[in-house]
Amino acid sequence: MSARVVGGIQPVREALRAGAPLRYIAVSRERKDARIRELLAAARSAGIEVRLEAPAALERLAAGIHHQGVVAVAEAKPVLDLDSLLQQASRKLLLACDGIEDPHNLGAMLRAACGAGVDGVLLPARRSAGLTATVERVAAGALEYVPVARVGNLAQAFAACRAAGYWMVGLEADAPTSIWDHDLRPPTVLVVGGEGRGLHELTRKRCDALVSIPLAAGIESLNAGVAAGVALFEAARQRRAAAPPHTVLG
């Protein structure tokens, strides 16, 4: 299996906490502070090999990633097929990324998806950022917890989701219906478009509803990562509000 590089204290800590398959953790010999000692203790407790490296060697291993003196080499992130993701979905809330090519936005969306408790994220095979080291760093550990399904194209994926009982709800800046007024409690695939362009025309046509995020005067739109976070947490809020008393929501 191919490897991926996880750089930075928080991403590596989350990888350890999630039980990610780490081959080893490399640490700069110049880092001896309390945060590093705590991280190394957790690694050794988990039976993960720790290597002390010269700063130059760590830079080569990190290959340009901002790493804070800590780099983990892990097995590649497993990617699910859509059927497997739909079968294991319990909250019935998915995020579909339509042409998100900026890895910083994708990382932010994955972090928001994790925080909102989505079942998984749909990434098209083309016109999409991959699960790169930059995405991993921006997600700050969230990638360890969020299932990701690579799909050939969103149109086919939507057909499968619809057959499983989901509604496709697309974010559109000028949609007349506010997201605050749309019912996001049924099984939902929230669809967020790419930077600047928004949803592709074919994706827009395949959505069951289009909703907008009302904005105060001064800006016309939010970037994809922020918009996804707002919409996902609105879905989480609606579902929590509708839950019977004493129900524990993950």
Buried (B, 14 or more C-beta within 10 A) or exposed (E): EEEBBBBBBBBBBBBBEEEBEBEEBBBBEEBEEEBBEEBBEBBEEEEBEBEEBEEEBBBEBBEEBEBBBBBBBBEEBEBBEBEEBBEEBEBBBBBBBBBBBBBBBBBBBBBBBBBBBBBBBBBBEEEBBBBBBBBBBBBBBBBBBBBBBBBEBBBEBBEBBBEBEBBBBBBBBEBEEEBEEBEBBEBBBBBBBBBEEBBBEEBBEBBBBBBBBEEEEEEEBBBBBBBBBBBBBBBBEBBEEEEEEEEEEE
